[in-house]
Every structure is written in C-alpha cells, then in structure tokens.
C-alpha cells in the first residue's frame, strides 16, 4: 500500500507557478521561461538566454526535471525540433541499505527519488528558440531509468533515416512494468537497467537495443564515414576503484539492423602489454598506444537468456560479483549480479590476449567535426575526483582521451592517448577541468561540461570558488579556458514572479558546484553561428516535493523516501566565432 503525503499548499503553489508559465501557442515569438538564465557567459562577447525551465507548461506539456542530453533536427524552414533527455528515476538515490548493522532511517536527505521515470521531450522551436510546442516521445510509463546523453544518428553515419539513441545510466534492477522499484535481483519479471533505447524520429517507434551492451551508458555515438552504422559507447561506472569502465563499438549493416538489434558488439582492447588501464598512464604521460575492438559473445552483449530474462553470473559459471569494488543494491546492500557484472567479468578474464582496457568513468564522446577527421573520437573520462596531491595511481580532475580509428576498419584503433590532462594538478585547480561530463565538438575546438563531485565543490568563501563550468579547448592554440559558468543564485529562492520557491529541506544553499552543466550541442545550423543549447541541472533547488509512505522498508508507517522535482533549464548560449553553420549530420 502506498500513499502520497503532499501538503495542499505545496501543490497549490506548484500549480500557480506552472500556470504562470503556460505558453500562448498562438504567439509568433513562442514561449520563453520567466526564470533567469542558470548559465552565465564568460568568454568575451558571449551571452545566454533561458528557454524553458522545469515546471514550465506549453499547452498541456510540462518540461520535466533533470534535463540532460540534447539532439536537434530541422522540422521545416522556420522550425527546429529539439530532443531533450530527462535523467529521472523512481529508484531512490541515495537510499540507506537495509542490511546489518541497522541502517539510518530514511530521511528527506538520504532517501530521494523523482516523480517520474526517464523521459524524452520533443520541443518544437522557432527561429529564435522560442518554444512553440512540446510533447514526450518516451514516457515514464515505459519504465526506463536515468536517460543521460543522446545522439541523433543520420545519413552521415550510415543510417537511412534519423534514429535517436538515448541511454540509461545506472545499475539497479527494476520491474519491467508497473511500479519499478523495489524488486529482487534476478527476478523473472524484472531487469537490470543500462540499455540503449533507439527512437525512430520519423515514426516515433522506440526499441531497447540490448546488444549495444548492458552497462552504465552515458552516450552512444554514431561515427560517420564507414557507410554503415558504427556506434561507440562507454561504461559510466559508478564504482571506479579499481578502474572498471570500458569502451564498446556496436557495428551493424543498416539502420534496420540497429532497430532490430542485429548488430555485433566489440570491446576495446589494448595491443600494448602493460598499457591496459587508466593508471598505466601517469599524469602527463604522452604515450600513444594502439589496439582493436574484440567481438563480445552475443548472449553476454545482450545480457539475456533465450527466454528473454536477464543473464546472471551462474549462467556462465562466473563467480558472483565481489563484496568490495562493485556496486551494491540500494535496498539490500548486496553486490548486484546480472548482465552488467557478466559483461564486466568477461572483459576482465575472457578476452583473447589482454583484458578490455579499463578507463575510470567514461561519460560522453564526440568525433572531430573538422573535414576529414571524423575518425578521431574524444572520450570524456570523469576520473575519481580524489583529493590530495596529484601522483601516479590517483585521479584528481579527470581526462579527455583521443582515440583514432582506422579510416577503413572501425575495429582497428591506430592510437589512444591523453588529449586533455586534469590529473597533473590537485582537485579544484582553477586552470584544470573539474570532472568533465558531456562534450561537443566544433571546427574550432571542444566544449566540455563539468559535473563536480563532492571533492570539487566549494563554500562561497573558499579560495578559487566556482560553480560548474562549460570549458572550451581551442584546437589552434591548445588553450583550455572557461566559456560559461552555472549561476546558482536561485538556490533557496523565496519566490520571484513566475519562478517557484525552493522547497528542499534545508534553508542553506548548496555548495558551489552542486548544480551541473550537462548537455551541450552546437545549434549554429539552426540559430546562427555561435549558437549552442546547454542544459543545467539544479540539484539543490526543488520546485516540488512529496513524502511517500508504504510497507516496503522498516520503520513501517514512516516516510520511506522523498519525491522531488529538481529545477533545471534549457539555455541558449551564444559564443562568438564558434560553431558551424553546416554539419556532417545533415
């Protein structure tokens, strides 16, 4: 039995704020949010404009929380369609595990989830990025969790029609339908998350692509130039000591084969003995290695038994996951067995020569947009964010890797090297990137968002205090600087006109860096040279909350977790001299 304890005043305030933000779809200019921009331009001449914020209504559509990955396509000469992921989940995070010794009782601070499962919004924008319409193309009822980055694969990458690739970032077990959580690891009516979902942009039909690998997906990148789909993805591992994040390639003959999961999965393996791990590269190491992508057995790639239930370690006579160094179930504290562990163990022990290369935490990827360089791929590795002096075996700020694929054979890796090094300085070093997250490539350079962990967050009075930033690396000069910065001034907002007040438990603003600059995409072909769309996640600013009481966990009769609707925003950034008015994706 479950009941929501939502104060009438809280609901009324939320509805008033939503009504105030409702768009008039007949207006030529389209809808723009009443909230100030949560991103500030830092680069000379840069500007930002807020487009839509969490809770804003456009007709009957509401913009949901935790906006993340963005993909764009032309609707007609005057309008643009923007796909926006929402990294929401009904699985509580965090949650106090119910194992001895007795856990802390669930509280608003330690037992939180969202109001919805993962969703994908489709916004129709006019030529000034005003919102004309909005709808969901993947809904909460489909029981996907934590959609992160996304990529719209087109003709340039061997797809005969545009296919949106969106990705679950997580390791939890959920029920396939109905209330997703809690459930039992290995239950026949449940599955482990961590799947790529492909959405046909023409028909709206979506399919889970199990064979793209059962792992913690941040993004799936379709690499152009091979005449057929070649899709890279990375394992955004939550436990990174030891390093256990891999890079995979899914290769298929056509878009139809992708949508019907008829491709093959390959894992990246180094061909250089002794160089098969993040920490085999000391800070500042200029070494370049070569390698290859090795075929993953089909059942391990899909993580499924013939009857469609999820593969477990015992099915392959593999050992169960270890007590230390592997993710544990939120409800029980037990190491999580299932498809992700099976894939991880195969990569560690059952490849032909060397184990699969172990990164720390691969987040996003982008290929080089300069002419003739699409076989060059940049891999964002958030690292561990370990405080203290930089030294071998520690990861402080993270890295961006550069992988060069053979132009004729995507299974051959000509080189892998460190492109941007953050681990040569301690955490919080102003000139270093702070745990990079998402990335966009332009002819001028790279734009990289930051997701600062606890060791990278600041008190306002700290030396070098900064919020999360949008960093840029200029190819011509090699300079890394700040393009834009997150503005956390709405935290603990008491109610500006049309802007909801902060309803989280604490009256104290979050640490600087608690809000995240997330998705970023070059929007120059649609809104003019220098235009970029960026999402911001405001994790310590809640516009709505409700307590849930049920009989799932002791103490019974008490709130088990807190539903929250975090603030967030889609922002238009203008960055003079950057971007491209044409794209190889067209």
N, C-alpha and C positions, 0 to 999 in steps of 0.2 A: 504494500500500500504506500502511496506517495501523495504528499500534498505540498503545495507551494504556499509559503507564508510571506506574502508580498503586501506590504503596507499600502493602503489605498492612496495615501498622499504621494508615495513614491511613484505609483503607476500613473496617477493623475499628472504629476509633474513631467513624467516622460512623454505622455501623450500630448501635453500642451507644447512641449519643446518640439515634438515631431510635427504637430500641426503647424507650428510657426514656420517650419522649414519646408512645408509642402510646396511643390513647384506648380506653377501655372504653365502647363504644357503648350498652351497656345502662344506664349510669348516667344518672339523671334530669337531673343538672346539666350533662351534656355535657362535652366536653374543653376545658381551658384550658391554655395553654403553661406550662412550668416557668420560662421565661425572664422576667426582669423587663421591665417596660414600657420601650420605647425612646422613649417620649414622656412628658413631664412637664407637668402642668397648671400654668399661670402665672396665669391670670385668677382672681380671688377665688372660692373655693368650687369650683374645677374639680378633677377627679380623672381618672386614667387607669387602665386595666386592660388587660393584654396578653391577646389572644385566641388567636392561633396564630402560630408563628414558622417561618421557613424550616427545612425538615428534619423538622418535626413530622409524625407519622403518625396518621391517623384511619382505623382499619381498614387497608385496602390503599392508601389515598390518602396521598400526601405533598404538603405545602404547599411549593411551589417558590419560587425566589428572585425578587428584584426585583419585589415586589408593587406595583401601581400603581393604576389606576382601579378604582372600586367602583360597583356598581349593586345596588339592593335591590328585592325584591318579596315580597308576602305569599304564603306557601305554604299555611298554614291559620291557624286562630285562635291556635295555640300556637307556630308555627314560621315562620321567615323564611328566604328564600333570598338569599344574597349572591354576586354575581358579582365575581370579583377577577382583574384582568389581571396577567400576568407579562411584564415588559419584557425577556425573554430572547432571545438570538440566538446562532446558531452562526457568525455572521460576526464575526471578531475585531475588537475595538475596545478600544484602538488597535491599529494594525499598521504596522510600518515599510515604506513603499512600496519596491518592488523596481525602482527606476529610478536611473540615474546622477545624482549621484555615489553610490558604493556605500552602501547603507543600513546602519544599525546592525543587527547580528544580532538576530533575535527573542529576547526575554528574557521572564521572568515578568512584568516590569513593563511592557513595551511591546507585548506581543502576547497579548491575553487574549480569551477568549470564554466563553460559558456552556456548560453540559452539554446544554441543550435549546434548541429554537426557541421562539417565543412560544406561550403557552398562556392559556386562560381557565379558572379554577377556579369551581366552583359549590359553595358551602358551605351546608349546612342548619344554621341556628342556632336554639336555643331562646329563651325569653323573657328570659334573662339573657345572651344572646350566647354561650352555650356551644356548641361545635361538635358536632353530632350525626352529621354525615356529610359527606363531600367526594368530588368527582369532577371530571374535566375535561370541559368541553363543547367546547373547541377544543384539540387535541393538538399536540405537537411535530411529529408526522408530517405535518401539513398544510403545513409549510414557510412559515408566516407568521413575521414578524420584528418584535420590539420593540413589543409592544402597550402603549400608554400609557393615556390616559384612556378612559372608556367612558360610554355613556348608554343608559338603558332607555327607549325611546320607547313611549308608551302612548296611550290614547284621547284624552287631553287634547291631544295633538299630531297628531290625525287618523289614528292607527294603530288598526285594528280589533282588533289583538292585540299583545301586547308583543314588541318587537323590540329586541334588544341591538345597539348599534352600537359596535364596537371598532375600533381604528385602529393601523396600522403607522406608526411614527415612524422614518424612515430614508430613505436614498437609494441603497443598494447594489443591485447586481444579484445575483440568486440563481437557482439551478436550481429549476424548478417542482416537481420531486420528487427524492427521494433526498438525497444529501449536498448541501446548498445552496450551499456555497462551498468553493473559488473557482470562478468561471466567467468567461466572456468577455462583455464589454459588447456587447449586440446579438445574442447567440446565440439561435437559434430555440427551444432547449429551456429558455430562461431568461426571467426578467422582472425589471423594476426594482420594488423594494418601494415602499411608500407607498400602500396601498389600504385602504379601509374594508371591514370584514367585518361582515355582518349575520347575527345568530343569532336564529332564531325560538324564543322562550322556551317555546313550547308543544310544539314538535316536536323541538327541538334541531338542526334543519337549519340549515346556515350557507352563505352565498354571499358571494363577493367582489363588491362594488358598484363596478365600475371607473368608472362615470360620475360618482361623487361626487368625482372629481378625483384625478389621480396627483400627489400632492405629499406632503410630510412631515407626516403627520396626527398631531396630538396628541389631538384630540377631535372628535366630531361631535355637535352639539347640536340636538335636535328642539325647535323653538319652538312652543308651543301657541297656539291662538286663531284659526287660519286654516281649520279644518275639513278640512285635508288636510296631508300631510307637507311641512314646510319645515325643512330640516336645514342648519345653518350649520357650517362647518369652517374651520380656519386652517392656514396653512403654517408649520410649526415649523422654519424654515430653519436649517441648521447653519452656513452661511456668511452673515454678516449685514453685510458691508462690501463693496459697497453694500447698503442695505436691499433685501430681495427676498422679503418674506413677504406673502402676500395672504390675503384672506378671501373665501370662496365660499359660495354658497347652492345647495342641491340641492332642487328642487321637483318633487313628484310628485302624482298624483291619489289614491293609496291605498297602503296597506302592501304590497299585492300588487305594485304597480308599483315600489316600492322594492326588494323582494326579487328582482324580475326585471329590475331596472336599466332601467326605462322612464322615469325622470325626466330633467330637464334641469339642467345646471349653469350657474351665473351667477357672475361675478366682480364684487366691489365696486369701483366707480369713483367718484371724487370729481367733483362738478359745479362745484367752485370752482377756477378756474385758479390755479396756483401753490400749491395745497394738496393734493398727491397723494403725500406722503411723510412718514414718521415725523419726519424732521428739518426739515420745513416748519413743525413745531410746536416753537418754542423752549421750553426748560424753563419751566414755569409758564404757558404760553400758554392763555388762556381761550377761544380761538376755537372756535366750533362750525361745522362745515361740513355740507352736505347732499350726497347722491349717489344712486346707483342701482346695481342689480345687472344686469350686461350678460351676455347669453347667450354661452356658450362653445361653439364648434363641437363637435359630438358626438365626432368622432374625436380631437380634442385633449383633450376631457374624459375620455374613456375611456383615451386613450393607446394605442389598439390599432388595428392594421391589420385589414382584413376577414378575414384568416386567423387572427386571434387572437394573433399575435405583436405585440411591443411597437413602438410608433411611435418613429422616430428623426428627427433634425433633417433629414436628407436627404429624407425622405418628404414634407416640407412646403417644401422648398427654403429652409430656415432655415440660418443659419450654425451651425457646431458650437459647443459651449459654450466659453467663454474659458479661457485658462490661469490667469488671475487672477480672483478673485472668484466662484468656483464650486467646488462640491465635487469632490474627486478620488477615484478608485478606490483602495481600500486596498492592493490587490496591485500595481498598475502605476503609480500616480501620475498617470494620465491623467484629464482632466476627464470627468465622467460624462455621456455623451449618453443620451437616452432620453425617456420620457414626461414626466418632471419638467422637463427643460430645454425641451421643446416647449411645455408649458403656461406656463412662466416667460416664454419669448420671446414667445409670443402676447400675454400680458398686458402686456409692455413695449412692443410695437410694433404690434399689430394690433387693438386695441380701437378703437371708433368715434371718440372725441374725445380724452379724456385716457387715460393708461395706467392699469392697475389700481393701486389705492392700495397703496403699499409700506410695510408695517409692518417691524419689525426681526425679531421672533421670536414669532409668535402661538403661545401654548401652549394654554390652556384657555378655555372660555366658560361662562357661566351666564346664564339670564334672571332677571329680578327676580321674586321669589316673592310680592311684595305684591299684593293684589287689584287687578285691572285694569291691571297694569303688566308683563304678560308680554311685551309688545313691546319692552321695554327689555332690552338684552343687554350684559353686561360682558365685555370681551375682555382677557385677560391677555397682556401683551407683556413677555417677559423682558428685553428690551434687550440691550446688548452687555457690560455689566459693565466698562466702560472705567475704568481707574484714573486719578486726577488730578482736577483741578478741574472742576466742572460748567460747561459752556459750550455754546453752540449747536453742533450737529454732533457732539456726544458723547452717548453713552448710558451712564449710570453704574449706576443701580439698576433701571431698567425702569419700566413704567407699567401701569395698568389703564385701558382706554378704555371709554367708554359710547357704545353705538350704539342709536339709537331708530328702530325700524322703523315704517312706516305701518301702522296697525291693520287696514286693509282690503287693502293691497297690499304683500306682503313684499319686493317688488323695489324699493320706494322706501325710501330712508333719509332720515328727516327731520333727523337730526343725528348727528354723530360728534364727540366731544370727549374731552379727558383727564379722567378721573374721579379717579384717584389718581396723583399725580406723584412719581416717585422720582428723576428726573434733575435736580432743582434742588439736590441735595447730592451730595458725593462718595460713592464706594463705602464701605461699612462704617459709614455714619452710623447710629447706633442707632435713631433715630426713623423712618428710611426703610425701606421694604420692600427686601429684598435678592433681586433677580431672581425675581419671582413665577412660580409654576408652575401649580398647579391651583387651582380656585376652586369654592366652593359658596355659594349664595345662600339667605338665610333672611329672614323678615319683619323681623328686627331689623337685618340687615346682611350683610356678606360675610365669609367665611372664606377665606384665601388661603395656600397653602403656598409654601415657598421652596425653590429649587434653586440654592444659591450656587455660582457659578463660582469659578475659582481666585483671582480678584481679590477675592472676597468671603469667603474662608476665613481663619481665624485660627490663630496659635500660641496656646496656652493663656495665655501671659503678655502677649499683645497688649492694648492698651487697647480697651475695649468688646468684648472677645472674646465670641462667642456661637456656638452651634450653629445649624443651620437652625431656623426658627420657623414656627409656624402663626399668621398675623396675622389680626386682625379689624378690619373697618371698620364702625362703627356709623352707620346712616343718620341717626338723630335728632341726633347731635352732630357727625358728620363726623370723629370721633376714630379714629385708627389706633393700635392697641396690640397687645400680644402675648397670644394666648390660650393657647399651649402651646409647648414647646421640645423639640427632639430631644435624647435622652440618649445620648451616645456612650461611656458608661463601660464597656461590654462590649468595646470595641476592645482587641485583644491579650489577651482573656480566656484564662486558662490552664486553665479547666475547672471551673466551678461545677457543682453537682449537676444533672444533666439538661440542662446548657447546653454546647454544643460549644465547644472551644477555637478560637482564631483561628489559621488555617493559611495566612495570606498570607505573602509572602516577607520582610516587614520586621518587626522587633520594635518598631518605633516607631509609636505610634498616629497615625492620620490627622489632618490638620488639622481644627479645629472648623469645621463646615460641610460636610465631605466626605460626611456622611450627610444624606439628603434626606427631608424630609417631603413625601409625594407625594399619593396620592389622598385626597379628603375628601368625605364625603356626610352629609347630615342624616339621622340614623336615629331621630329622635324619634317618628315614627308607629309604630315597631316596639318601641322600648326605653324610651320615656318622654321627656318634654320635656327637651331639653338634651343628648340622646344623639347623638353623631357617631362614625362609623367613619373611621379615618385609617390609611393605610399608611405605613410607614417603610422606606427602602432604606438598608442599612448597607454601603456600597460597599467599605470598608476592613476589613471583618470577614468572612473566608471560613470557612465551615464544612467545605468540601471542596475539593480541587483535584487535577488530574492533568495531566501533560505529554503532548502529542501530537506524535509524530514521523512524518513522511511525506516524500514526494518532491515536494511542491508547490513549495517555495521553497528556494533556497540559504540557508545552507550545508546541503547534504543530509546526512541522518543525524543531525541535531541537532533538538532540540525546536523546532517551528515556532510553537506557541502553547500557552497555558496555559488549560485548562478550569478554571473557578472557580464555586463556588456561594456567592454573596454571602448574608449574613444579611439578614433582613428580617422584618417583623411587621405583623400587623393588630391595631390598638389601638382600644379603646372609650374615647372621651373624653366626659366629662360636663361641660357648660358651662352653669351655671345661668342661666335666663332667656333662652336662645337656642333656636332651632329652632321647629318647628311640628308639632303632633300630627296635622295633616291636610295633605295635599299635593294639588296640582292634577294630579299624575300618576295618582292613584287612579282 
